[in-house]
Amino acid sequence: MARRNLPSLNALLAFEAAGRLGRMTLAAEELSVSHGAVSRHVRHLEEVLGIRLFEGPKNGLRLTEAGQVLLPFLSGGFETIEAGVRSVRDDESGTLDVSCTGTFSMRWLIPRLFRFRHLHPEIEVRLSASYAPVDFARERYEVAIRLAEEVRSEDVVTDVLFRENFGPVLSRAMAERMTFQHPGDLARAPLLHTATRRDAWATWLEISGAGSSGLGSAGVEYEHFYYMLEAATGGLGVGIAPWPLVIDDIRAGRLIAPFGFVPSGHAYVVARPLRRNRKADAFCRWLAQEAAMTPPPPASAGEETAARLP
């Protein structure tokens, strides 16, 4: 095999950090070296390549055209190297990257995450929001939580956290102003929608057996579930929401569910690569325990009190 004709790795690292961060002092801090060491490495790289990579005064360096061409290649390469190292490393401590849908993170996961930190203070969970299909080969996360039928892959372990149930929710103040004895009463209230799940109301009407109940598609649409739920909590209308996203609001009395919750046919699943990863295994075991402790939703308004905290 031919020997790779590459400049010093330290020189490449120094240039990539300086170019990405925009200042050599910041690159020095990231690499835990002196400012002078970064400068020497960059000058060495320029001498080896026979080109200038930076131009301008010392306090206002900017990438040359050649530097702009080289930087993304190096950044992409180091990200690939980092991903490869991370894929085979099996530490018991350190950072665990978890990908999760945004509203589920805010409404269910984060309020419970302190219990995982208490059990595993050596593991730092770093959350990122995503609704995209799970792809461990391309992305840097090690655990993914999604609303899906199933994550199918021979190299992925998938566990169901819980089946999704959903139903109409509104603030207690709105419920006191209006009477909601049967689904047809919803026609008198402003309906709230979310762009990420435009068919939620139609699906609920069909599954619950309520028919159209005189409900149209008119109403206010919000970009994310989180905004829609905040609007419902603020008394702006009636939203349609999954039980895991409103469980704490129902139990605290901020929201009520006049017609209970029905199965949607979906499930919240947690996925992780098949390869051994002790941090991911510990996190997924904890997720399963939290999911098992999550009480089932009330099937009717009469059962709602039982779902609230003592």
TITORMI-873528 format. One record per residue (C-alpha): residue number from 1; residue in one letter; x, y, z. Coordinates in pm, whole numbers. Each point is the difference from the previous one (the first is absolute). Layout:
<nodes>
NUM / a / X / Y / Z
...
</nodes>
This chain:
<nodes>
1 / m / 0 / 0 / 0
2 / a / 134 / 342 / -94
3 / r / 99 / 229 / 285
4 / r / -244 / 287 / 56
5 / n / 153 / 330 / -103
6 / l / -145 / 222 / 273
7 / p / 139 / 295 / 194
8 / s / 36 / -15 / 378
9 / l / -327 / -98 / 170
10 / n / 64 / 262 / 269
11 / a / 36 / 265 / -270
12 / l / -326 / -108 / -164
13 / l / -179 / 2 / 338
14 / a / 131 / 347 / 82
15 / f / -106 / 147 / -335
16 / e / -345 / -165 / 13
17 / a / -70 / 131 / 350
18 / a / 125 / 350 / -82
19 / g / -196 / 14 / -325
20 / r / -320 / -136 / 155
21 / l / 13 / 220 / 310
22 / g / 130 / 308 / -177
23 / r / 278 / 78 / 250
24 / m / 325 / -172 / 91
25 / t / -51 / 76 / 369
26 / l / -326 / -194 / -4
27 / a / 169 / -283 / -189
28 / a / 273 / -8 / 265
29 / e / -260 / -27 / 277
30 / e / -183 / -283 / -177
31 / l / 322 / -194 / -67
32 / s / 148 / 76 / 345
33 / v / 319 / 147 / -148
34 / s / 152 / 346 / -11
35 / h / -88 / 268 / -255
36 / g / 360 / -18 / -124
37 / a / -28 / -375 / -61
38 / v / -308 / 48 / -220
39 / s / 175 / 274 / -196
40 / r / 309 / -217 / -53
41 / h / -210 / -295 / -118
42 / v / -193 / 217 / -245
43 / r / 321 / 155 / -138
44 / h / 150 / -348 / -38
45 / l / -309 / -116 / -190
46 / e / 21 / 304 / -229
47 / e / 369 / -75 / -70
48 / v / -73 / -367 / -80
49 / l / -289 / 89 / -232
50 / g / 175 / 301 / -151
51 / i / -306 / 223 / 40
52 / r / -145 / 254 / 242
53 / l / -297 / -122 / 204
54 / f / -65 / 320 / 197
55 / e / 35 / 364 / -94
56 / g / -49 / 338 / 166
57 / p / 130 / 148 / 329
58 / k / 65 / -219 / 305
59 / n / -309 / 128 / 179
60 / g / -219 / -47 / -308
61 / l / 117 / -310 / -183
62 / r / -228 / -142 / -267
63 / l / 20 / -307 / -218
64 / t / 148 / 31 / -345
65 / e / -177 / -159 / -293
66 / a / 220 / -308 / 41
67 / g / -78 / -12 / 372
68 / q / -373 / 13 / -73
69 / v / 38 / -295 / -236
70 / l / 204 / -210 / 244
71 / l / -197 / 65 / 320
72 / p / -322 / -197 / -74
73 / f / 200 / -303 / -110
74 / l / 189 / -5 / 329
75 / s / -308 / 70 / 213
76 / g / -191 / -281 / -168
77 / g / 295 / -235 / 32
78 / f / 50 / 64 / 372
79 / e / -374 / -44 / 61
80 / t / 20 / -338 / -173
81 / i / 302 / -99 / 209
82 / e / -179 / 109 / 317
83 / a / -309 / -199 / -94
84 / g / 211 / -308 / -68
85 / v / 179 / 25 / 334
86 / r / -329 / 57 / 180
87 / s / -157 / -302 / -171
88 / v / 251 / -241 / 155
89 / r / 60 / 176 / 331
90 / d / -192 / -151 / 291
91 / d / 47 / 231 / 298
92 / e / -209 / -19 / 315
93 / s / 12 / 377 / 36
94 / g / 0 / 309 / -215
95 / t / -245 / 150 / -247
96 / l / -292 / -195 / -145
97 / d / -161 / 157 / -309
98 / v / -376 / -56 / -10
99 / s / -223 / 103 / -291
100 / c / -365 / 59 / 80
101 / t / -301 / 186 / -136
102 / g / -6 / 348 / 150
103 / t / -337 / 1 / 177
104 / f / 51 / -347 / 148
105 / s / 334 / 121 / 140
106 / m / -154 / 307 / 161
107 / r / -324 / -156 / 120
108 / w / 103 / -349 / 112
109 / l / 372 / -69 / -8
110 / i / 159 / 313 / 151
111 / p / -237 / 19 / 303
112 / r / 112 / -355 / 90
113 / l / 366 / 22 / -98
114 / f / 113 / 106 / 348
115 / r / -69 / -355 / 118
116 / f / 243 / -141 / -257
117 / r / 264 / 253 / 107
118 / h / -49 / -107 / 361
119 / l / 56 / -365 / -95
120 / h / 283 / 66 / -247
121 / p / 175 / 329 / 83
122 / e / 296 / -112 / -211
123 / i / -207 / 13 / -322
124 / e / -89 / 333 / -161
125 / v / -304 / -28 / -226
126 / r / 25 / 239 / -295
127 / l / -337 / 44 / -173
128 / s / -62 / 99 / -360
129 / a / -340 / 49 / -162
130 / s / -87 / -187 / -319
131 / y / -305 / -144 / -176
132 / a / 206 / -162 / -277
133 / p / 22 / -379 / -43
134 / v / 258 / -165 / 223
135 / d / 339 / -32 / -172
136 / f / 286 / -99 / 228
137 / a / 240 / -31 / -293
138 / r / -27 / 368 / -94
139 / e / -84 / 170 / 329
140 / r / 205 / 34 / 318
141 / y / -268 / -95 / 255
142 / e / 15 / -334 / 181
143 / v / -365 / -29 / 107
144 / a / -310 / 116 / -188
145 / i / -360 / 36 / 122
146 / r / -269 / 23 / -264
147 / l / -372 / -39 / -55
148 / a / -8 / -284 / -248
149 / e / -145 / -337 / -81
150 / e / 344 / -158 / 13
151 / v / 365 / 80 / -73
152 / r / 100 / -286 / -228
153 / s / 367 / -86 / -34
154 / e / 215 / -304 / 72
155 / d / 256 / 226 / 168
156 / v / -247 / 184 / 225
157 / v / -165 / -104 / 327
158 / t / -350 / 145 / 34
159 / d / -221 / -9 / 311
160 / v / -352 / 135 / 41
161 / l / -28 / 246 / 290
162 / f / -378 / 26 / -12
163 / r / -288 / 3 / -244
164 / e / -133 / 343 / -82
165 / n / -345 / 115 / 109
166 / f / -137 / 341 / -91
167 / g / -305 / 219 / 52
168 / p / -132 / 358 / 25
169 / v / 145 / 219 / 276
170 / l / -87 / 349 / 122
171 / s / 58 / 226 / 297
172 / r / -215 / -34 / 310
173 / a / -104 / 364 / -37
174 / m / -141 / -66 / -348
175 / a / -175 / -312 / 123
176 / e / -168 / 204 / 271
177 / r / -127 / 251 / -257
178 / m / -132 / -262 / -241
179 / t / -169 / -337 / 36
180 / f / 165 / -303 / -163
181 / q / -230 / -296 / 53
182 / h / 35 / -160 / -344
183 / p / 236 / 52 / -298
184 / g / -253 / 217 / -182
185 / d / 55 / 270 / 263
186 / l / 350 / 48 / -139
187 / a / -154 / 172 / -303
188 / r / -60 / 304 / 220
189 / a / 364 / 30 / 102
190 / p / 306 / 123 / -192
191 / l / 195 / -304 / -120
192 / l / 379 / -1 / 10
193 / h / 211 / -182 / -258
194 / t / 369 / -72 / -50
195 / a / 187 / -3 / -331
196 / t / 193 / -313 / 99
197 / r / -321 / -202 / 28
198 / r / -277 / 158 / -205
199 / d / -218 / -311 / -1
200 / a / -15 / -31 / 380
201 / w / -360 / 120 / 39
202 / a / -132 / -208 / -291
203 / t / 180 / -309 / 132
204 / w / -137 / 48 / 350
205 / l / -356 / 47 / -126
206 / e / 26 / -322 / -199
207 / i / 163 / -212 / 271
208 / s / -218 / 129 / 282
209 / g / -317 / -65 / -198
210 / a / -109 / 362 / 37
211 / g / -50 / 45 / -375
212 / s / 34 / 351 / -132
213 / s / -205 / 140 / 293
214 / g / -38 / 318 / -202
215 / l / 372 / 77 / 30
216 / g / 173 / 161 / -291
217 / s / 368 / 49 / -71
218 / a / -12 / 370 / 85
219 / g / 205 / 128 / 289
220 / v / 344 / 126 / 88
221 / e / 299 / -207 / -117
222 / y / 331 / 6 / 189
223 / e / 336 / -104 / -136
224 / h / 81 / -238 / 286
225 / f / -189 / -207 / 253
226 / y / 163 / 199 / 279
227 / y / -153 / 328 / -119
228 / m / -340 / -159 / -43
229 / l / 8 / -144 / 352
230 / e / 103 / 335 / 145
231 / a / -296 / 157 / -182
232 / a / -236 / -260 / 145
233 / t / 141 / 55 / 350
234 / g / -50 / 374 / -47
235 / g / -367 / -48 / -82
236 / l / 23 / 85 / -371
237 / g / -186 / -311 / -112
238 / v / -20 / -380 / 4
239 / g / 300 / -197 / -118
240 / i / 37 / -366 / -87
241 / a / 298 / -151 / 177
242 / p / 173 / -329 / 88
243 / w / -18 / -104 / 365
244 / p / 380 / -2 / 61
245 / l / 22 / 365 / -106
246 / v / -272 / 120 / 239
247 / i / 21 / -244 / 290
248 / d / 166 / 249 / 236
249 / d / -247 / 274 / -98
250 / i / -298 / -232 / 57
251 / r / 132 / -115 / 338
252 / a / 70 / 358 / 107
253 / g / -344 / 120 / -115
254 / r / 130 / 241 / -267
255 / l / -181 / -196 / -270
256 / i / -302 / -229 / -1
257 / a / -104 / -271 / -247
258 / p / -381 / 1 / -18
259 / f / -22 / -312 / -218
260 / g / 303 / -193 / 122
261 / f / 257 / -154 / -232
262 / v / -15 / -270 / -267
263 / p / 280 / -206 / -164
264 / s / 144 / 167 / -309
265 / g / 167 / -311 / -140
266 / h / 347 / 151 / 46
267 / a / 264 / -68 / 263
268 / y / 294 / 183 / 154
269 / v / 310 / -207 / -62
270 / v / 363 / 26 / 107
271 / a / 271 / -121 / -236
272 / r / 373 / -55 / 38
273 / p / 269 / -172 / -208
274 / l / 45 / -373 / 55
275 / r / 364 / 44 / 98
276 / r / 81 / 10 / 371
277 / n / -25 / 344 / 164
278 / r / -21 / 6 / 378
279 / k / -120 / 361 / 23
280 / a / -277 / -62 / -254
281 / d / -99 / -325 / 171
282 / a / -29 / 173 / 337
283 / f / -206 / 281 / -148
284 / c / -235 / -236 / -184
285 / r / -52 / -209 / 315
286 / w / -92 / 315 / 187
287 / l / -237 / 109 / -279
288 / a / -177 / -336 / 19
289 / q / -42 / 39 / 377
290 / e / -139 / 353 / -37
291 / a / -239 / -113 / -273
292 / a / -121 / -286 / 224
293 / m / -67 / 251 / 280
294 / t / -199 / 228 / -231
295 / p / -367 / -48 / 91
296 / p / -246 / -85 / -277
297 / p / -221 / 280 / -126
298 / p / -356 / 48 / 118
299 / a / -247 / -152 / -244
300 / s / -266 / 252 / 97
301 / a / -42 / 328 / 181
302 / g / -123 / -187 / 307
303 / e / 336 / -175 / 34
304 / e / 201 / 319 / -29
305 / t / 16 / 62 / 373
306 / a / 173 / -334 / 50
307 / a / 277 / 108 / -235
308 / r / 85 / 303 / 210
309 / l / 259 / 18 / 272
310 / p / -113 / -62 / 359
</nodes>
